[in-house]
């Protein structure tokens, strides 16, 4: 199963559209995971129309209309992997342990908010991934998104993709 992970798209505030390499990855994916901060319902509609399957939550920049359509925390089991998707996880200091305690029944936590790519694994086995932002790199050298492969409940081939400026 091919996964695409993205977050903090901030459309149309930071860009008019998603970058072409991200759309190409979305078109080839079996599942797209978005960890919030859509900003506009049109972004959710566009991604929903193109993604084979979308798992998503709302972020702190998403207003009432998006919050009415999306959960604060999305949970799903895919091929035996228990996944949670949330926008904010708090400060980076202590994040891994704090999230492992908060999500004990989860194998993979996808989050956003910081716009900083993150990939760690807690002692409990919880994998934490933040794909960064494909449209608003902030203090990062480049904008990013992630892809991964999921087979028999195991996540493999996690890659961070850097987008051209």
Kinemage of the C-alpha trace (Angstrom):
@kinemage 1
@onewidth
@group {chain A} dominant
@subgroup {mainchain}
@vectorlist {calphas} color= white
{ca unk a 1} P 0.000 0.000 0.000
{ca unk a 2} L 1.497 3.354 -1.055
{ca unk a 3} L 1.051 6.216 1.403
{ca unk a 4} L 1.490 9.968 0.966
{ca unk a 5} L 1.791 12.094 4.110
{ca unk a 6} L 1.311 15.838 4.067
{ca unk a 7} L 0.204 18.649 6.362
{ca unk a 8} L 0.181 22.418 6.714
{ca unk a 9} L -0.846 23.071 3.123
{ca unk a 10} L -2.330 26.487 4.050
{ca unk a 11} L -4.133 26.887 0.730
{ca unk a 12} L -4.639 29.504 -0.649
{ca unk a 13} L -2.746 31.588 1.943
{ca unk a 14} L 0.738 30.192 1.214
{ca unk a 15} L 0.254 28.920 -2.340
{ca unk a 16} L -2.473 28.777 -4.963
{ca unk a 17} L -2.160 25.005 -5.323
{ca unk a 18} L -0.126 22.045 -4.146
{ca unk a 19} L 3.213 21.530 -5.917
{ca unk a 20} L 3.089 19.273 -8.988
{ca unk a 21} L 5.376 16.573 -7.458
{ca unk a 22} L 2.978 16.228 -4.517
{ca unk a 23} L -0.046 15.934 -6.832
{ca unk a 24} L 1.814 13.261 -8.810
{ca unk a 25} L 2.496 11.311 -5.605
{ca unk a 26} L -1.146 11.720 -4.516
{ca unk a 27} L -2.376 10.390 -7.860
{ca unk a 28} L -0.182 7.283 -7.438
{ca unk a 29} L -1.011 6.676 -3.755
{ca unk a 30} L -3.452 4.214 -2.267
{ca unk a 31} L -3.906 6.389 0.826
{ca unk a 32} L -3.225 10.075 1.510
{ca unk a 33} L -2.830 11.279 5.097
{ca unk a 34} L -3.207 15.009 5.831
{ca unk a 35} L -2.503 16.277 9.361
{ca unk a 36} L -4.404 19.562 9.226
{ca unk a 37} L -4.090 23.260 8.466
{ca unk a 38} L -5.935 23.163 5.183
{ca unk a 39} L -7.220 26.747 5.718
{ca unk a 40} L -9.857 26.533 2.955
{ca unk a 41} L -12.532 23.940 2.219
{ca unk a 42} L -11.593 24.026 -1.476
{ca unk a 43} L -8.259 22.403 -0.578
{ca unk a 44} L -10.049 19.552 1.199
{ca unk a 45} L -12.450 19.172 -1.739
{ca unk a 46} L -9.610 19.076 -4.287
{ca unk a 47} L -7.618 16.499 -2.339
{ca unk a 48} L -10.737 14.405 -1.627
{ca unk a 49} L -11.522 14.345 -5.347
{ca unk a 50} L -8.078 13.055 -6.328
{ca unk a 51} L -7.037 10.817 -3.431
{ca unk a 52} L -7.993 7.160 -3.676
{ca unk a 53} L -8.534 7.297 0.095
{ca unk a 54} L -8.062 10.284 2.407
{ca unk a 55} L -7.434 10.170 6.147
{ca unk a 56} L -7.348 13.638 7.664
{ca unk a 57} L -7.880 15.910 10.640
{ca unk a 58} L -8.259 19.646 11.148
{ca unk a 59} L -5.546 22.019 12.358
{ca unk a 60} L -5.399 25.202 14.399
{ca unk a 61} L -5.805 27.390 11.275
{ca unk a 62} L -8.933 25.568 10.131
{ca unk a 63} L -12.225 27.334 10.777
{ca unk a 64} L -15.682 26.050 11.681
{ca unk a 65} L -16.517 24.698 8.215
{ca unk a 66} L -13.448 22.433 8.126
{ca unk a 67} L -13.879 21.454 11.770
{ca unk a 68} L -17.429 20.367 10.962
{ca unk a 69} L -16.091 18.021 8.273
{ca unk a 70} L -12.932 16.684 9.934
{ca unk a 71} L -12.065 15.242 13.353
{ca unk a 72} L -9.467 16.651 15.730
{ca unk a 73} L -7.865 13.199 15.749
{ca unk a 74} L -8.377 10.752 12.887
{ca unk a 75} L -7.857 7.068 13.670
{ca unk a 76} L -7.716 4.169 11.254
{ca unk a 77} L -6.234 0.707 10.946
{ca unk a 78} L -4.585 -0.022 7.602
{ca unk a 79} L -3.211 -3.474 6.820
{ca unk a 80} L -2.860 -4.111 10.563
{ca unk a 81} L -1.106 -0.803 11.339
{ca unk a 82} L -2.939 1.376 13.876
{ca unk a 83} L -2.652 5.014 12.784
{ca unk a 84} L -3.627 8.278 14.463
{ca unk a 85} L -3.473 11.679 12.765
{ca unk a 86} L -3.399 14.900 14.792
{ca unk a 87} L -2.248 18.405 14.014
{ca unk a 88} L -0.571 19.570 17.218
{ca unk a 89} L 1.580 17.543 19.616
{ca unk a 90} L 3.080 20.362 21.697
{ca unk a 91} L 6.730 21.335 22.111
{ca unk a 92} L 9.438 19.187 20.515
{ca unk a 93} L 11.094 18.620 23.896
{ca unk a 94} L 9.593 15.439 25.299
{ca unk a 95} L 7.328 14.927 22.277
{ca unk a 96} L 8.197 11.287 21.655
{ca unk a 97} L 7.540 10.144 25.218
{ca unk a 98} L 4.493 12.393 25.645
{ca unk a 99} L 2.879 11.067 22.464
{ca unk a 100} L 3.696 7.464 23.337
{ca unk a 101} L 1.833 7.950 26.634
{ca unk a 102} L -1.101 9.718 24.931
{ca unk a 103} L -1.422 7.178 22.076
{ca unk a 104} L -0.637 3.787 23.675
{ca unk a 105} L -2.848 1.907 21.200
{ca unk a 106} L -1.197 3.426 18.126
{ca unk a 107} L 1.647 2.220 15.897
{ca unk a 108} L 2.024 5.361 13.764
{ca unk a 109} L 1.262 8.957 14.699
{ca unk a 110} L 1.240 11.485 11.852
{ca unk a 111} L 1.268 15.117 12.979
{ca unk a 112} L 1.929 18.623 11.709
{ca unk a 113} L 1.925 22.208 12.991
{ca unk a 114} L 5.692 22.858 13.164
{ca unk a 115} L 6.358 22.640 9.386
{ca unk a 116} L 9.508 20.712 10.372
{ca unk a 117} L 9.983 17.145 9.108
{ca unk a 118} L 10.227 14.696 12.008
{ca unk a 119} L 10.813 10.940 12.186
{ca unk a 120} L 11.338 9.244 15.529
{ca unk a 121} L 10.345 6.023 17.230
{ca unk a 122} L 9.423 5.825 20.919
{ca unk a 123} L 10.642 3.044 23.184
{ca unk a 124} L 7.074 1.680 23.033
{ca unk a 125} L 7.428 1.271 19.254
{ca unk a 126} L 5.225 4.255 18.324
{ca unk a 127} L 6.554 5.855 15.129
{ca unk a 128} L 6.064 9.633 14.900
{ca unk a 129} L 6.143 11.293 11.484
{ca unk a 130} L 5.723 14.941 10.550
{ca unk a 131} L 5.994 15.440 6.783
{ca unk a 132} L 6.728 19.176 7.052
{ca unk a 133} L 4.858 21.542 4.744
{ca unk a 134} L 4.738 21.419 0.942
{ca unk a 135} L 3.838 25.116 0.667
{ca unk a 136} L 5.293 26.957 3.682
{ca unk a 137} L 8.829 25.920 4.570
{ca unk a 138} L 9.197 28.611 7.254
{ca unk a 139} L 12.718 28.229 8.654
{ca unk a 140} L 13.394 25.005 6.773
{ca unk a 141} L 15.667 25.023 3.705
{ca unk a 142} L 12.957 23.444 1.514
{ca unk a 143} L 9.271 22.503 1.514
{ca unk a 144} L 8.566 18.789 2.022
{ca unk a 145} L 6.139 15.870 2.096
{ca unk a 146} L 6.626 12.153 2.859
{ca unk a 147} L 5.847 8.825 1.226
{ca unk a 148} L 5.933 5.324 2.698
{ca unk a 149} L 5.024 1.734 1.941
{ca unk a 150} L 2.733 -0.315 4.165
{ca unk a 151} L 2.812 -4.091 3.918
{ca unk a 152} L 1.398 -6.616 6.381
{ca unk a 153} L 1.170 -4.070 9.174
{ca unk a 154} L 4.729 -2.863 8.710
{ca unk a 155} L 5.742 0.608 7.606
{ca unk a 156} L 8.771 0.707 5.323
{ca unk a 157} L 10.494 2.960 2.848
{ca unk a 158} L 9.637 6.212 4.619
{ca unk a 159} L 11.043 9.021 2.477
{ca unk a 160} L 11.030 12.773 2.895
{ca unk a 161} L 10.663 14.483 -0.470
{ca unk a 162} L 12.134 17.935 -0.925
{ca unk a 163} L 10.232 20.231 -3.251
{ca unk a 164} L 11.852 22.725 -5.614
{ca unk a 165} L 11.661 26.383 -4.612
